[in-house]
Structure formats: structure tokens, C-alpha cells
């Protein structure tokens, strides 16, 4: 009965593994672009911006209306008459009318760039999360391998204790080390599950959807030289371009505040007629100009505020350049640091593995203590896990750099 239950459990687990989908990094990115709520919201903001541009153009279009009615009079006798009318009016010029159209166009462009910047952020986060999932999987494998080694060492230790070669203290220390590795493994597995759930949310899916990820060539890293990357960043970074457009909007608003001192001009046309042939239709055309001579300090203060806001926008552009420069420089420094760490830990791992083999042999011959063997294995584990983390951390830095230069 127990064997049957075990087989059923194994079959169920195998079925779950076979049914779980496997995603590549490119598939994760495509899913995020299609389903991520943040991306969908910014896309809607872009559509709203386009609508506002079309709305702004309505200020230069004519207004047309028609009317029709029936009337009666009892002056001498009741008579029923009917009339109709057609009127059209158009604002030829008013202060800020054309500036408003220009401002709406620039705002629409800024919305599109903000949407692109947000999408790049999400793609970068998905890429980094993908690398974290892979890194955690590798570290789990490292812990599982070290637990297997610890299990073998524990068996040897128990055998040596039974032969009265060592004391029970060595056995207990070996058991404690294996338990530490198992505890750390559980922590990594919990972290792995958390990353998978977070990825599902980033992809706009239920957090509990089961999936696996395809491994990548972690050694394959492609970023341009720093000088070229900086030029690309200043030419293509959507965040920077959006800030520059905000400065342009500031200039338009200053121009619009000056236009407030100009007159407004509008034209109109109307046609009034009757269905009664005896009534003569009439037409009229009008041209109206109005000029606000004084309205307190409103226009003057509005112009002053627009100039100050433009100055703020100019400061923001300069500050954004400095911040982006700092981010790019820091990322390249981190990239170089992780590259050096990879080389160091590759050598460290090779030495640690060889040292562990030697210490293990010496322990069996009674030439090394249990603490020497435990420390040697911990050194191997540290070198392996640090090497894995450095490799995938470098890939995360690559994703951040590609985001800044808009090549992700």
C-alpha cells in the first residue's frame, strides 16, 4: 500500500512538471509588453494625449448650427408661420490658440516617450528577474551538490566512528554542517518560488501559474564602449528626451503668456429664411475684434510664472543629464567589478576544490581535523555560490545599461 501511494505521488509530480510551461527570456519580455498593467496604463495615457491633440485643433475649426421653428400670431387672425436659420462662426485668432495646439502636440510626444521609458523599465525588471531566477536555480544546484558531498562525508565519519578512529563529536559536527546546508537550501528554494510568483505578476498573470525558464549563455555579454554608450544615451534615452520636451513646452507657454496681450478676432455668417415664399431671406456677415486692455495683474503674473517654470525645466534638463551620467558610470564600474570577481572566483573555486580533496584525504588518514574538512567544504560552497551570483549579476547590469541607451 505504501509503495502504491509513493508511485501515485511520483506520477502526480511528474505530470505537474510535464504540464508546466517553459519560457525563454524573449517570451517573458513579449508577455510583459502585452499584458503588464503598467505598460497598458501608459499606452492608454498615450492614446489620451493623441485625443487631446485632436481636441486642440477644434479651436481653429468653425462652429456651424441650424435652427427651425413654427410660430403663430393673432394680430388680426391666427396665422401659422415657419422659419429656419443657418449660422457659422469661426475664431480667426485668439491669444494662445495656436500655442495650445503646439503644446498639445509636444505633450503627446512626451506621453509617447514616457510610455516607452516605462516599457523599458518593465523589460529591464523582467530581464533582471529572469536572471535572478536562473541564478537561484544554479545556487540551489550548488547547495544540493554540497549536501550530497556532506552526506557522503557523514557516512565516512560514522564509519570511522564505528571503527573507533574518531569521536562522536566529529559525527555530530558533520551532521550539523549537513543540517546547515539543508537549511540554506530551503531558504534558496523559498526565494526561487517568490521570484517565480513575482515574474508572473510582471507578466500580467496569476501569481500561482507554474512555469520554468530556459537557461542562457551567461558568458555572452554585449555592451558598447562607455563613450559610445553615453552618446547613445543622450540621443535615444526616452526619459531624457521627455525632459527636453518639457523644456520646449515651457518655451511655448512663455510665448502663449505674451500672446495674452494681443486681440481676439472672429468671423461669423448667418442666413435666416422662411418656408413662406412671401418672406424674403436674409444673410449677414460679421467680423469682430476684441482687445482686453486691462484685467488686473493676471496676464503679467502669468507671464512671470511661465518664465519661472521654463527656468525650472531648464534646470531639470541639466540635472537629468548629470544623473544619467552618474547612473551610466556606476553601471560600467559595477560591470567591471563583476567581471573581475568572476575571474577571481573561478580561480578561487579551482583552488578550493583541490584543497577540499586534499583535506578530505588527510582527514581520513587522521592528519586533519573535522573542522579543517568542514571549513574546506564551506570555502568550496562560498566560491561556487559567489561565482554564480557574480555571473548573473553582471547580466543584470548589462540589462540596466541597455535600458539607459534604449537598446533593450
C-alpha positions as CSV (number, residue, x, y, z in Angstrom):
1,X,0.0,0.0,0.0
2,X,2.8,2.3,0.9
3,X,4.6,1.6,-2.4
4,X,1.4,2.2,-4.3
5,X,1.0,5.6,-2.6
6,X,4.5,6.5,-3.4
7,X,4.1,5.7,-7.1
8,X,0.9,7.8,-7.2
9,X,2.8,10.7,-5.7
10,X,5.7,10.3,-8.2
11,X,3.2,10.2,-11.1
12,X,1.4,13.3,-10.0
13,X,4.7,15.2,-9.5
14,X,5.9,14.1,-13.0
15,X,2.6,15.2,-14.5
16,X,2.9,18.6,-13.0
17,X,6.5,19.0,-14.3
18,X,5.5,17.9,-17.8
19,X,2.5,20.3,-17.8
20,X,4.4,23.3,-16.6
21,X,5.3,25.7,-19.5
22,X,8.9,26.7,-20.2
23,X,9.6,30.3,-21.1
24,X,12.6,31.9,-22.7
25,X,13.7,35.4,-21.8
26,X,12.3,36.7,-25.1
27,X,8.9,35.1,-24.4
28,X,8.8,36.7,-21.0
29,X,9.6,40.1,-22.4
30,X,6.8,39.7,-25.1
31,X,4.3,38.6,-22.5
32,X,5.2,41.6,-20.3
33,X,4.9,44.0,-23.2
34,X,1.4,42.6,-24.0
35,X,0.0,42.1,-20.5
36,X,1.8,44.2,-17.9
37,X,-0.7,46.5,-16.3
38,X,1.8,49.4,-16.0
39,X,2.6,49.2,-19.7
40,X,-1.1,49.1,-20.6
41,X,-1.8,52.2,-18.5
42,X,0.9,54.2,-20.1
43,X,-0.3,53.1,-23.5
44,X,-3.7,54.4,-22.6
45,X,-2.1,57.7,-21.5
46,X,-0.5,57.9,-24.9
47,X,-4.0,57.5,-26.6
48,X,-5.4,60.2,-24.3
49,X,-2.6,62.5,-25.4
50,X,-3.5,61.9,-29.1
51,X,-7.1,62.6,-28.3
52,X,-6.1,65.9,-26.7
53,X,-4.2,66.9,-29.8
54,X,-7.3,66.3,-32.0
55,X,-9.3,68.3,-29.4
56,X,-6.9,71.2,-29.6
57,X,-7.4,71.5,-33.3
58,X,-11.1,72.1,-32.8
59,X,-10.3,75.7,-31.7
60,X,-9.4,76.6,-35.3
61,X,-12.4,74.9,-36.8
62,X,-15.8,76.7,-37.5
63,X,-18.9,76.2,-35.4
64,X,-22.0,75.5,-37.5
65,X,-25.6,75.4,-36.3
66,X,-29.0,75.2,-37.9
67,X,-32.4,76.1,-36.4
68,X,-36.0,75.8,-37.5
69,X,-39.3,76.6,-35.8
70,X,-43.0,77.3,-36.0
71,X,-44.8,80.4,-34.8
72,X,-48.4,81.8,-34.8
73,X,-49.9,85.3,-34.2
74,X,-53.5,86.6,-33.5
75,X,-53.0,90.2,-34.6
76,X,-55.9,90.1,-37.0
77,X,-56.4,86.4,-37.3
78,X,-54.5,83.3,-36.3
79,X,-51.7,82.6,-38.8
80,X,-49.1,79.9,-38.7
81,X,-45.6,80.6,-40.0
82,X,-42.3,78.7,-40.1
83,X,-38.7,79.8,-40.3
84,X,-35.2,78.4,-40.5
85,X,-31.8,79.6,-39.9
86,X,-28.2,78.7,-40.6
87,X,-25.2,80.2,-38.7
88,X,-21.5,79.7,-38.7
89,X,-18.8,81.2,-36.7
90,X,-15.0,80.9,-36.5
91,X,-12.3,82.2,-34.3
92,X,-9.6,83.6,-36.6
93,X,-7.3,84.3,-33.8
94,X,-7.3,84.4,-30.0
95,X,-4.3,84.6,-27.6
96,X,-2.8,81.2,-27.0
97,X,-5.0,79.4,-29.6
98,X,-2.1,78.2,-31.8
99,X,0.2,77.8,-28.9
100,X,-2.3,75.4,-27.3
101,X,-2.2,73.2,-30.4
102,X,1.6,73.2,-30.4
103,X,1.7,72.5,-26.6
104,X,-0.8,69.6,-27.1
105,X,1.4,68.1,-29.8
106,X,4.5,68.3,-27.6
107,X,2.7,66.8,-24.7
108,X,1.5,63.9,-26.9
109,X,5.1,63.3,-27.9
110,X,6.2,63.4,-24.2
111,X,3.5,60.9,-23.3
112,X,4.7,58.6,-26.0
113,X,8.3,58.9,-24.7
114,X,7.1,58.3,-21.1
115,X,5.3,55.2,-22.3
116,X,8.5,54.0,-24.0
117,X,10.6,54.7,-20.9
118,X,8.1,52.8,-18.7
119,X,8.1,49.9,-21.1
120,X,11.9,49.8,-21.0
121,X,11.8,49.9,-17.2
122,X,9.5,46.9,-17.1
123,X,11.5,45.0,-19.7
124,X,14.7,45.6,-17.6
125,X,12.9,44.4,-14.5
126,X,11.7,41.3,-16.2
127,X,15.2,40.6,-17.6
128,X,16.8,41.1,-14.1
129,X,14.1,38.9,-12.5
130,X,14.8,36.2,-15.2
131,X,18.5,36.3,-14.3
132,X,17.7,36.1,-10.6
133,X,15.5,33.0,-11.2
134,X,18.4,31.3,-13.1
135,X,20.9,32.4,-10.5
136,X,18.8,31.0,-7.7
137,X,18.3,27.7,-9.6
138,X,22.1,27.4,-10.0
139,X,22.7,28.1,-6.3
140,X,20.1,25.5,-5.4
141,X,22.1,23.0,-7.5
142,X,25.3,24.1,-5.7
143,X,23.7,23.5,-2.3
144,X,22.2,20.2,-3.4
145,X,25.7,19.1,-4.7
146,X,27.3,20.2,-1.4
147,X,24.6,18.4,0.6
148,X,25.4,15.2,-1.4
149,X,29.1,15.7,-0.5
150,X,28.2,16.3,3.1
151,X,26.1,13.2,3.1
152,X,29.0,11.1,1.8
153,X,31.3,12.7,4.4
154,X,28.8,12.0,7.1
155,X,28.7,8.3,6.1
156,X,32.5,8.1,6.2
157,X,32.6,9.9,9.5
158,X,30.1,7.4,11.0
159,X,32.1,4.5,9.6
160,X,35.3,5.9,11.2
161,X,33.5,6.4,14.5
162,X,32.3,2.8,14.4
163,X,35.9,1.8,13.9
164,X,36.8,3.9,16.9
165,X,39.1,6.1,14.8
166,X,37.3,9.4,15.7
167,X,34.9,10.5,18.5
168,X,31.2,11.1,18.4
169,X,31.9,14.9,18.4
170,X,33.1,14.6,14.8
171,X,29.9,12.8,13.8
172,X,27.8,15.5,15.4
173,X,29.7,18.3,13.7
174,X,29.3,16.6,10.3
175,X,25.5,16.2,11.0
176,X,25.3,19.9,12.0
177,X,27.1,21.0,8.8
178,X,24.7,19.0,6.6
179,X,21.8,20.5,8.5
180,X,23.1,24.0,7.9
181,X,23.4,23.3,4.1
182,X,19.8,21.9,4.1
183,X,18.5,24.9,5.9
184,X,20.2,27.3,3.4
185,X,18.8,25.2,0.6
186,X,15.3,25.7,1.9
187,X,15.9,29.4,2.0
188,X,17.0,29.4,-1.6
189,X,14.0,27.4,-2.7
190,X,11.7,29.8,-1.0
191,X,13.4,32.7,-2.7
192,X,13.1,30.8,-6.0
193,X,9.3,30.4,-5.6
194,X,9.0,34.0,-4.7
195,X,10.8,35.1,-7.8
196,X,8.6,32.9,-10.0
197,X,5.5,34.5,-8.5
198,X,6.8,38.0,-8.9
199,X,7.6,37.2,-12.6
200,X,4.0,36.0,-13.1
201,X,2.7,39.3,-11.8
202,X,5.1,41.2,-14.0
203,X,3.7,39.2,-17.0
204,X,0.2,40.1,-16.0
205,X,-0.7,36.6,-15.0
206,X,-1.9,34.8,-11.8
207,X,1.0,34.5,-9.4
208,X,0.4,30.8,-9.0
209,X,0.9,29.8,-12.6
210,X,3.7,27.1,-12.8
211,X,6.5,27.6,-15.3
212,X,10.2,27.1,-15.8
213,X,12.8,29.2,-17.5
214,X,15.3,28.3,-20.2
215,X,19.0,28.7,-19.3
216,X,21.1,31.3,-21.1
217,X,24.7,31.7,-22.1
218,X,25.7,33.7,-19.1
219,X,29.2,34.4,-20.5
220,X,27.7,36.1,-23.5
221,X,27.6,39.8,-22.6
222,X,27.4,42.6,-25.2
223,X,27.6,46.3,-24.3
224,X,29.2,49.1,-26.2
225,X,32.2,51.1,-25.0
226,X,31.4,53.7,-22.4
227,X,31.9,56.6,-24.8
228,X,29.6,55.2,-27.4
229,X,27.0,54.2,-24.7
230,X,26.9,57.8,-23.4
231,X,26.3,59.2,-26.8
232,X,23.5,56.7,-27.4
233,X,22.0,57.5,-24.0
234,X,21.9,61.3,-24.8
235,X,20.5,60.6,-28.3
236,X,18.0,57.8,-27.6
237,X,17.1,57.7,-23.9
238,X,13.3,58.3,-23.8
239,X,13.4,59.7,-20.2
240,X,15.9,62.4,-21.3
241,X,14.0,63.1,-24.5
242,X,10.8,63.6,-22.4
243,X,12.6,66.1,-20.1
244,X,13.8,68.0,-23.1
245,X,10.3,68.2,-24.5
246,X,9.1,69.6,-21.1
247,X,11.6,72.4,-21.7
248,X,10.0,73.0,-25.1
249,X,6.6,73.1,-23.6
250,X,7.9,75.7,-21.2
251,X,9.0,77.9,-24.1
252,X,5.6,77.5,-25.7
253,X,3.9,78.6,-22.5
254,X,6.0,81.7,-22.2
255,X,5.1,82.6,-25.8
256,X,1.4,82.0,-25.0
257,X,1.6,84.2,-22.0
258,X,2.9,87.0,-24.2
259,X,0.1,86.5,-26.7
260,X,-2.4,87.2,-23.9
261,X,-1.8,91.0,-24.6
262,X,-3.0,90.6,-28.3
263,X,-6.6,91.0,-29.5
264,X,-9.0,88.2,-30.5
265,X,-10.6,88.2,-33.9
266,X,-13.6,86.1,-35.0
267,X,-15.8,86.0,-38.1
268,X,-19.5,84.9,-38.4
269,X,-22.1,84.3,-41.1
270,X,-25.8,83.7,-40.7
271,X,-28.7,83.0,-43.1
272,X,-32.3,83.4,-42.0
273,X,-35.3,82.4,-44.1
274,X,-38.8,81.2,-44.1
275,X,-40.8,78.5,-45.7
276,X,-43.3,81.2,-46.6
277,X,-42.5,82.5,-50.2
278,X,-43.7,85.9,-49.2
279,X,-40.9,86.3,-46.7
280,X,-37.5,87.3,-48.0
281,X,-34.5,85.5,-46.7
282,X,-31.6,87.5,-45.2
283,X,-27.9,87.0,-45.0
284,X,-25.3,88.6,-42.7
285,X,-21.6,88.5,-42.3
286,X,-19.7,89.8,-39.4
287,X,-16.1,90.4,-38.3
288,X,-15.4,91.0,-34.6
289,X,-12.3,92.1,-32.8
290,X,-11.9,92.3,-29.1
291,X,-9.0,93.5,-27.0
292,X,-8.7,93.3,-23.3
293,X,-7.0,96.5,-22.2
294,X,-6.6,95.7,-18.6
295,X,-7.6,92.8,-16.3
296,X,-5.6,93.5,-13.2
297,X,-2.2,91.8,-12.9
298,X,-3.3,88.4,-14.2
299,X,-1.6,88.5,-17.6
300,X,1.6,89.9,-16.2
301,X,1.9,87.4,-13.3
302,X,1.0,84.5,-15.7
303,X,3.9,85.5,-17.9
304,X,6.2,85.7,-14.9
305,X,5.1,82.3,-13.7
306,X,5.7,80.8,-17.2
307,X,9.2,82.2,-17.3
308,X,10.0,80.7,-13.9
309,X,8.6,77.4,-14.9
310,X,10.7,77.4,-18.0
311,X,13.8,78.1,-15.8
312,X,12.8,75.1,-13.7
313,X,12.5,72.9,-16.8
314,X,16.0,74.0,-18.0
315,X,17.5,73.2,-14.6
316,X,15.7,69.8,-14.8
317,X,17.3,69.0,-18.1
318,X,20.8,69.8,-16.8
319,X,20.2,67.8,-13.7
320,X,18.8,64.8,-15.6
321,X,22.0,64.7,-17.8
322,X,24.1,64.6,-14.6
323,X,22.0,61.9,-13.0
324,X,22.0,59.8,-16.2
325,X,25.8,60.2,-16.5
326,X,26.2,59.1,-12.9
327,X,24.0,56.0,-13.4
328,X,25.9,55.0,-16.6
329,X,29.3,55.5,-14.9
330,X,28.2,53.5,-11.9
331,X,26.8,50.7,-14.1
332,X,30.1,50.4,-16.1
333,X,32.1,50.4,-12.8
334,X,29.9,47.6,-11.5
335,X,30.2,45.7,-14.7
336,X,34.0,45.8,-14.5
337,X,33.8,44.8,-10.8
338,X,31.7,41.8,-11.5
339,X,34.0,40.8,-14.4
340,X,37.0,40.9,-12.1
341,X,35.0,39.0,-9.4
342,X,34.2,36.2,-11.9
343,X,37.8,35.7,-12.8
344,X,38.9,35.8,-9.1
345,X,36.2,33.3,-8.0
346,X,36.9,30.9,-10.9
347,X,40.5,30.7,-9.7
348,X,39.3,30.5,-6.1
349,X,36.8,27.7,-6.9
350,X,39.5,25.6,-8.6
351,X,41.9,26.1,-5.6
352,X,39.1,25.4,-3.1
353,X,38.0,22.2,-4.7
354,X,41.6,20.9,-4.9
355,X,42.2,21.9,-1.2
356,X,39.0,20.1,-0.2
357,X,40.1,16.9,-1.8
358,X,43.5,17.1,0.0
359,X,41.9,17.9,3.4
360,X,39.4,15.1,2.9
361,X,42.2,12.6,2.3
362,X,44.2,14.0,5.2
363,X,41.2,13.7,7.5
364,X,40.7,10.0,6.6
365,X,44.4,9.5,7.5
366,X,44.0,11.4,10.7
367,X,46.2,14.2,9.6
368,X,43.4,16.9,9.6
369,X,40.6,17.7,12.0
370,X,36.9,17.6,11.2
371,X,36.9,21.4,11.5
372,X,39.5,21.6,8.7
373,X,37.3,19.5,6.5
374,X,34.2,21.5,7.3
375,X,36.0,24.8,6.6
376,X,37.3,23.4,3.3
377,X,33.8,22.5,2.1
378,X,32.4,25.8,3.2
379,X,35.1,27.5,1.1
380,X,34.1,25.5,-1.9
381,X,30.4,26.4,-1.3
382,X,31.3,30.1,-0.9
383,X,33.4,30.2,-4.1
384,X,30.7,28.3,-6.1
385,X,27.8,30.5,-5.0
386,X,29.7,33.7,-5.3
387,X,30.8,32.8,-8.8
388,X,27.2,32.1,-9.8
389,X,25.9,35.3,-8.3
390,X,28.6,37.4,-10.0
391,X,27.9,35.9,-13.4
392,X,24.2,36.6,-13.3
393,X,24.6,39.9,-11.5
394,X,26.8,41.0,-14.5
395,X,23.9,40.1,-16.8
396,X,21.6,42.3,-14.7
397,X,24.0,45.2,-15.1
398,X,24.0,44.6,-18.8
399,X,20.2,44.9,-18.9
400,X,20.4,48.2,-16.9
401,X,22.9,49.6,-19.4
402,X,20.9,48.6,-22.4
403,X,17.8,50.2,-20.8
404,X,19.7,53.5,-20.4
405,X,20.8,53.5,-24.1
406,X,17.4,52.4,-25.3
407,X,18.7,49.1,-26.8
408,X,16.9,46.7,-24.5
